[in-house]
Amino acid sequence: MKETIKNLRKTIYKFLGSRGFQFAVLCVMALATGIRAYAAGNGMAGINEATSMVTSYFDPGV
């Protein structure tokens, strides 16, 4: 039983240290960052549009 656990541990460490796994993690992180940046960009566009709408209402009222 102990030998099986040792072999499994070695296999997992070898897999986690492999270049393919590291590349896959890097790709997933880059994709997540890109999605987050895209969503933030849309949010900023909405905030800027709302700001311009509010200021356009404010000037005639003053």
C-alpha positions in Angstrom: 0.0 0.0 0.0 2.8 2.4 0.9 4.6 1.7 -2.3 1.4 2.4 -4.3 1.0 5.8 -2.6 4.7 6.6 -3.2 4.3 5.7 -6.9 1.2 7.8 -7.2 2.9 10.7 -5.5 5.8 10.5 -7.9 3.5 10.4 -10.9 1.5 13.4 -9.7 4.7 15.4 -9.0 6.0 14.5 -12.4 2.8 15.6 -14.1 2.6 18.9 -12.2 6.2 19.6 -13.1 5.8 18.8 -16.8 6.0 21.5 -19.4 2.7 20.6 -20.9 0.9 21.1 -17.6 2.6 24.4 -17.0 1.7 25.6 -20.5 -1.9 24.6 -20.0 -2.1 26.5 -16.7 -0.5 29.5 -18.4 -3.0 29.4 -21.2 -5.9 29.2 -18.8 -4.6 32.1 -16.7 -4.1 34.2 -19.9 -7.6 33.5 -21.0 -9.1 34.3 -17.7 -7.1 37.6 -17.6 -8.3 38.5 -21.1 -11.9 37.8 -20.2 -11.6 39.9 -17.1 -10.1 42.8 -19.1 -12.8 42.5 -21.7 -15.5 42.7 -19.1 -13.8 45.6 -17.4 -13.5 47.5 -20.7 -17.3 47.1 -21.3 -18.0 48.3 -17.8 -15.9 51.4 -18.2 -17.6 52.2 -21.5 -21.0 52.0 -19.7 -19.8 54.2 -16.9 -18.4 56.8 -19.4 -21.7 56.8 -21.3 -23.7 57.2 -18.1 -21.5 60.1 -17.0 -21.9 61.9 -20.4 -25.6 61.4 -20.2 -25.8 62.8 -16.7 -23.6 65.8 -17.5 -25.7 66.5 -20.6 -28.8 66.8 -18.4 -27.0 68.8 -15.8 -25.8 71.7 -18.1 -29.3 72.7 -19.4 -30.7 72.6 -15.8 -28.1 75.0 -14.5 
